[in-house]
Amino acid sequence: MTDLVVKTVEELKDAPEEYRGAVAKLVISHAVNELYGAQVFDEPAISYAPTPYAKWLTCRVAMEEYGHHVRFKQLGLQIGIPEERMMASAGKKPLSIFEFPLKTWEEFVAIKLLADLAEILQVEDLLHCTFHPLRNLARATMPEERFHAQFGEDFSAELVKTPEGKAKLQAAVNEYWPYLPRFFGGSKSKNNEIFRKWKIKQRTNDEMREDYVKRATEVAAKYGLTLPEIRQAA
């Protein structure tokens, strides 16, 4: 472990190459995946939303997801990452969940309920990051991520009021859940070792995955939902 703390973008220029590379990987990952999320899920969900109120809140979610992409991209540009590396067409493979086009409102609610909970854990792990611009960005982003997960809870509560709604929501959970624990990467990730070495991130992928499964199981149970078997990350 190292005690290096980098308080500004200017100071990053003098940090070790491994540290700079680790910061860049995280910024690119967040910028790309926030953009994919907004394009693949949030935009289509506006048309699926069943009421003007639901459409309004979905528009807010989409706006904030695009906002997260913009913030991470701006930080990336400040530290010298080319803009094209932070776009959806950058060639960086997105999270596997983004390979499935959104088909129903219930799928969107399930994604907000469970996938955005995973995003909360990822942002949590940056709240004490030794690169302060990234730490500060995580702290600014967290309230919006919590709103997105609460959105999932609120509309789950509405759907499970009817047998049909609960069945559709459970079917959506069954479809998406097996892919979500992969969000945290492999058990033997070299990148994660480097992130923790420099205290850019705090926990191993397995520790985060275990915490996530526990939280997701608890939140699903609140609405009478069950989680299917997990496909283990490599």
C-alpha positions in Angstrom: 0.0 0.0 0.0 1.1 3.6 -0.6 0.1 6.9 1.1 0.2 8.9 -2.1 -2.6 11.6 -2.2 -3.3 13.6 -5.3 -5.4 16.7 -4.6 -5.6 18.3 -8.1 -5.5 17.5 -11.8 -2.1 19.4 -11.9 -0.6 17.2 -9.3 -1.6 14.1 -11.2 0.9 14.9 -13.9 3.7 14.2 -11.3 2.2 10.9 -10.0 3.7 7.5 -11.0 2.6 6.2 -14.4 0.8 3.2 -12.8 -1.3 5.6 -10.7 -2.2 7.8 -13.6 -3.1 4.8 -15.7 -5.4 3.4 -13.0 -7.2 6.7 -12.6 -7.6 6.9 -16.4 -9.1 3.4 -16.6 -11.7 4.2 -13.9 -12.7 7.5 -15.5 -13.0 5.9 -19.0 -15.1 3.0 -17.6 -17.5 5.3 -15.8 -17.8 7.7 -18.8 -18.5 4.9 -21.2 -20.9 2.9 -19.1 -22.9 6.0 -18.0 -23.4 6.8 -21.6 -24.4 3.3 -22.6 -26.9 3.2 -19.7 -28.6 6.3 -20.8 -28.8 5.3 -24.4 -29.8 1.6 -24.0 -32.2 1.9 -21.1 -33.2 5.4 -20.1 -34.1 6.9 -23.5 -36.3 3.9 -24.5 -37.9 3.8 -21.0 -39.4 7.2 -21.5 -41.7 5.8 -24.1 -42.5 2.7 -22.0 -43.3 4.7 -18.8 -47.1 4.3 -18.2 -48.0 7.7 -16.9 -46.9 11.4 -17.4 -45.5 11.3 -13.8 -43.5 8.2 -14.6 -42.2 9.7 -17.8 -41.2 12.9 -16.0 -39.1 10.9 -13.4 -37.7 8.8 -16.2 -36.6 11.9 -18.1 -34.9 13.1 -14.9 -33.1 9.7 -14.6 -32.0 10.0 -18.2 -30.8 13.6 -17.8 -28.8 12.7 -14.7 -27.2 9.6 -16.4 -26.1 11.8 -19.3 -24.9 14.3 -16.7 -22.7 11.7 -15.1 -21.2 10.8 -18.5 -20.5 14.5 -19.1 -18.9 15.0 -15.7 -16.6 11.9 -16.0 -15.7 12.9 -19.6 -14.9 16.5 -18.5 -12.6 15.1 -15.8 -11.1 12.7 -18.4 -10.4 15.6 -20.7 -8.7 17.5 -17.9 -6.3 14.7 -17.2 -5.5 14.2 -20.9 -7.8 11.3 -22.0 -8.9 11.8 -25.7 -12.6 12.4 -26.0 -13.2 9.5 -28.3 -12.0 7.0 -25.7 -14.9 8.0 -23.4 -17.7 7.6 -26.0 -20.0 4.7 -26.5 -18.2 3.9 -29.8 -14.8 3.9 -28.2 -14.2 0.2 -28.8 -14.2 -0.4 -25.0 -16.6 -3.4 -24.4 -19.4 -2.2 -22.2 -21.0 -4.1 -19.3 -22.8 -7.2 -20.6 -26.1 -5.9 -19.4 -26.0 -3.3 -22.1 -26.1 -5.9 -24.8 -29.9 -6.5 -24.2 -32.2 -3.8 -25.7 -34.9 -2.7 -23.2 -38.3 -4.2 -24.1 -40.7 -3.3 -21.3 -41.3 -0.8 -18.5 -41.0 -3.7 -15.9 -37.4 -4.4 -17.2 -36.5 -0.7 -16.6 -37.9 -0.8 -13.1 -35.9 -4.0 -12.4 -32.7 -2.4 -13.7 -33.2 0.6 -11.6 -33.9 -1.5 -8.6 -30.9 -3.8 -8.9 -28.4 -2.5 -11.5 -28.4 1.0 -9.9 -27.8 -0.5 -6.5 -24.6 -2.0 -8.0 -23.6 1.5 -9.3 -24.1 2.9 -5.8 -21.5 0.4 -4.5 -19.1 1.3 -7.2 -19.5 5.0 -6.4 -19.2 4.3 -2.7 -15.8 2.7 -3.2 -14.6 6.0 -4.7 -15.8 8.3 -1.8 -12.4 8.1 -0.1 -10.3 7.9 -3.3 -6.8 9.3 -3.1 -7.3 11.2 -6.3 -9.4 14.0 -4.9 -11.0 15.2 -8.2 -12.4 11.6 -8.6 -13.4 11.4 -5.0 -15.2 14.8 -5.2 -17.0 13.7 -8.4 -18.1 10.5 -6.7 -19.5 12.5 -3.8 -21.4 14.8 -6.1 -22.8 11.9 -8.1 -23.9 9.8 -5.1 -27.2 11.6 -4.3 -28.4 11.1 -7.9 -27.4 7.4 -7.9 -29.4 7.0 -4.7 -32.4 8.6 -6.4 -32.2 6.2 -9.3 -32.2 3.2 -7.0 -35.1 4.7 -5.0 -36.9 5.2 -8.3 -36.6 1.4 -8.8 -37.9 0.8 -5.3 -40.9 3.1 -5.7 -42.1 1.7 -9.0 -41.4 -1.8 -7.8 -43.8 -1.1 -4.9 -46.4 0.0 -7.5 -46.0 -3.0 -9.8 -46.2 -5.7 -7.1 -49.7 -4.4 -6.0 -51.2 -6.6 -8.7 -50.4 -10.2 -9.5 -49.8 -9.4 -13.2 -47.4 -6.5 -12.3 -45.5 -8.6 -9.8 -45.2 -11.5 -12.3 -43.8 -9.2 -15.0 -41.4 -7.6 -12.6 -40.2 -11.0 -11.4 -39.7 -12.1 -15.0 -37.6 -9.0 -15.6 -35.5 -9.7 -12.5 -35.0 -13.3 -13.6 -33.7 -12.1 -17.0 -31.3 -9.4 -15.8 -30.1 -10.5 -12.3 -27.7 -13.3 -13.4 -25.6 -10.8 -15.3 -25.4 -8.1 -12.6 -22.8 -9.5 -10.1 -20.3 -9.4 -13.0 -20.5 -5.7 -12.7 -17.8 -6.0 -10.1 -15.2 -7.8 -12.3 -13.2 -10.9 -11.8 -11.9 -12.3 -8.5 -8.3 -12.1 -9.7 -8.4 -8.7 -11.4 -5.0 -7.1 -11.8 -6.7 -3.8 -12.2 -8.4 -4.1 -8.9 -5.1 -4.9 -7.2 -3.6 -1.7 -8.6 -6.6 0.4 -7.6 -6.3 -0.9 -4.0 -2.5 -0.6 -4.0 -2.9 3.2 -4.6 -6.1 3.5 -2.5 -8.0 4.7 -5.5 -10.5 2.0 -4.6 -11.0 0.4 -1.2 -12.3 -3.2 -1.6 -11.7 -6.3 -3.7 -14.1 -7.2 -6.4 -15.3 -10.2 -4.4 -15.9 -8.1 -1.3 -18.0 -5.7 -3.3 -19.8 -8.5 -5.0 -20.6 -10.2 -1.7 -21.9 -6.9 -0.3 -24.0 -6.3 -3.4 -25.6 -9.7 -3.4 -26.5 -9.2 0.3 -28.1 -5.8 -0.4 -29.8 -6.9 -3.5 -31.3 -9.9 -1.8 -32.7 -7.7 1.0 -34.2 -5.1 -1.4 -35.8 -7.8 -3.6 -37.3 -9.4 -0.5 -39.0 -6.1 0.4 -41.1 -6.4 -2.7 -41.7 -10.2 -2.5 -39.2 -10.8 -5.3 -36.6 -13.6 -5.5 -33.2 -13.6 -7.2 -32.2 -16.5 -9.5 -28.9 -18.2 -9.5 -25.8 -16.1 -10.0 -23.4 -16.8 -12.9 -20.0 -16.6 -11.3 -17.6 -14.0 -12.5 -14.3 -15.3 -13.9 
